[in-house]
Amino acid sequence: MSTPPSNIFAGNPLDRAGDRRNDPAFIAAMAAHPEALALSCDAAGPVLEDGPEGPRLVWTPLAQVRDGAIGEPVFLGLWKDAPVFAVEVADGGAPLREAAMVLSPADAAMAGTARSLFDWRRRHRFCANCGAATAPACGGWKRVCPGCAAEHFPRVDPVCIMLPVFQDRCFVARGPSWPPGRMSAPAGFIEPGETIEEACARELFEEAGLRVTRVGHHSSQPWPFPSQLMIGLVCAVEDDAVVLDPKELVESAWLTREEAADALAGRHPTVIAPPPVAIARTLIQAWVDGFEP
């Protein structure tokens, strides 16, 4: 069996040490480690520098950046037994969507993790149960309420993103806020009590009137805007009769493999493919290359 492709923001190279970060003594030892390094990230994205092979993350000894950080450093994991942290700064970061296009896959994945954690921290300063201010724990991977002892963890919102196919064509569509010509695979949040397959069928019928007959999983992607997990699917539908919900989709197209390949290469006369940062592009490329649900 071939290895699934690594989407951008996937492939974090660090040992997360999730079995040890619950120990305050371990986190304290990692923070005091003489080789502890940190990447800096503001609300937009990571701080970058020019390297010999292009832009890269700026790594700074943790001891040098702790005083200027917003909040406590977040423990990201271990790199060859050396601790790696992220610190939040007020400014100086590059927009993450743009940075991910030029960073190495490993750098993009670590930066995405940091941004998601900092976004979660900003949104969960107070306990949802009693309203008291929460305190960090587990190296930044948990917040604890001193008032009612509730524990709060970073949330991940699952999203199904699906490329519908009928016979020898795939379906792509444009959302209302997208630029003219920009097409992608439909997507939607998975609701409580719903399977991935059920969400795929529901979303596609609601947005485009297409009825799913078969679902195949291709790959997944962490999406740190702020904290989705994109579950990439290719699905067969029973016909090509489209009824768009104008609140969700305003334009659509059925593309043959040749037309989809032209869109990916920038040669299609009317359809602009998703950017490389998006898993939708991975799904279209996979179908062009022969992937079937």
QUIJO-V721377 format. One line per field, one symbol per residue. phi: phi as a letter, one per 30 degrees, with the letter a starting at -180 (. if undefined). psi: psi as a letter, one per 40 degrees, with the letter a starting at -180 (. if undefined). burial: I if it has 9 or more other ideal C-beta (glycine too) atoms within 8 Angstrom, else O. A space follows every 50 residues. Layout:
phi = ???
psi = ???
burial = ???
This chain:
phi = .ddedcdeicieddddhddcddcedddddddcddcdcbccbcddlddcbd cdckebdccbeeddcddcdciddcddkcchicdbbbbcbdajdceddddd dcddeddddddddddddddddddbdbdddbjddcbdahijcabcdddbid cbbecbcdbcbbcdbbhcbccbacddcddejdcaddaaddceibdeddde dddddddbiccdcabbdcabadbdbcaccdcdbbbdbdacdcbddddcbc abaccddddddddddicddbccdddedcdededddddedjdbd
psi = hihiihiheifheihefdeeeehddddddddeheehiiiihaddaihiih ideaiiihhihddeeddeihaiihhdahhfehihihihidaeiihddddd deiiddddddddddddddddddefeihedeeihiiiiffeeihhhedeei hhihihhhhhhhhiihbfiihiihideiihdhiahiiiihihehiddddd dddddddeehhhdihhhdiihhgffdfihhhhihiiidafhhhhheddhe iiihhiddddddddefehddhhiiidehddddddddddeehi.
burial = OOOOOOIIIIOIOIOOIOOOIOOOOIIOOIIOIOOIIIIIIIOOIIIIOO OOOOIIIIOIOIOOIIOOIOOOIIIIIIIOOIIIIIIIIOOOIIOIIIII IOIOIIIIIIIIIIIIIIIIIOOIOOIOOOOIOIOIIIIIIIIIIOOOOI IIOOOOOIIIIIIIIIOOIIIIIIIIOOOOOIIIIIIIOIOOOOOIOOII IIIIIOIIOIIIOOIIOIIIIIIIOIIIIIIIIIIIIOOIOIOIIOOIIO OIIIIOIOIIIIIIOOOIOOIIIIOOOIIIIIIIIIIIOOOOI
